[in-house]
């Protein structure tokens, strides 16, 4: 492969332009754990945390080959073509690996979210059960207080009814939270 035809150069340029668009999209996401240097320093002349810089490096090599290709020696042209070939192979592998990594990360993340929602639901049902038990105890206390006709019993009954009202309000809030959580499952 001593030289590239114009068709091959155009195809390579189109591929690199597509890789550049993808790289720019990835670079905009700025996720933690992003590599500081994507590739071996002998393969690319740049050292950057942005993948687009490496694609631009390949585009510069291709542009140099296109403009200066005829004036380069056969050995220099061959080295440039081989370097471009290695760079394109490394870039496409990096994108392929990145896609696999993103897919493998999204599965555990989804599983973790589902587990968290299930735990939240379980906690809400547990809380609802506790509040309902407390409501039953308060109702029993109200019944007992209503049997006593003393003035202290009347004040106690009023206080118990106030507590019962707050308890029922809390039960209602938990029921609404459960309903919202479950309607979120169905969406």
RAHUUR-V803082 format. One line per field, one symbol per residue. psi: psi as a letter, one per 20 degrees, with the letter a starting at -180 (. if undefined). A space follows every 50 residues. Layout:
BEGIN
psi=???
END
This chain:
BEGIN
psi=mhrqrhggggggggghgghgggghgghhhmqqjpqhphrpiihqiqoqip hhhhghgghggggggggjghiqrgggggggggggghggggghgggghggg ggghhhghgggggghggggggggghggggghhghgggggghggghhhpjr hhhghgggghhgggghghggggggghggggghhhhi.
END
